[in-house]
């Protein structure tokens, strides 16, 4: 059995997973792995290439051309590289969120990323956040948390994040986008977002960090 400790935090977008995971990882000196960023990198590549994310065979055909690297900067933060280019900022664009959610439904995309995620957990003690970490990527994780919050609270948090970055946005639109993504992520056929049976359920709607 590996001596590394694996903490899995799953839940819908905007529940506070990354904020929580990052701070737990820093405190425990574990590696923080944001798996959504990896799916976003594929979504970004598909978007940049002008491929329709609903065209499964076109998306799958592009995978062999992608070299995806996860690096940790001097700031200790996870950076994503796509074919040698740092795309850490670009993958946060709202349009990329939609592309990431769409392409992540394809089993070929999930299979392509599965080993990369498991490898990180074999080599390091990790706090990994995503949608299927406790159910699929690390079913033997030592600690599993299912973190959620109401869609309105999540939309408000996203709204604040975006406006702080100077991005103009609309709260209602953000909430609708969150609901659409929840629906897609929870109802897809492969590795949908569900609470693992042995995960601790945590509703952060009325909680601060
Ligand atoms: O966590 P996030 O919002 O950055 O994730 C972007 C998309 O990636 C999300 O809509 C679903 C997908 N995703 C996934 O399918 N599995 C994961 N483990 C993480 C993210």
Boltz pocket constraint, residues with backbone or C-beta under 6 A from the ligand:
constraints:
  - pocket:
      binder: B
      contacts: [[A, 13], [A, 14], [A, 35], [A, 36], [A, 37], [A, 39], [A, 40], [A, 97], [A, 100], [A, 101], [A, 104], [A, 105], [A, 129], [A, 130], [A, 131], [A, 132], [A, 133], [A, 181], [A, 185], [A, 191]]
      max_distance: 6.0
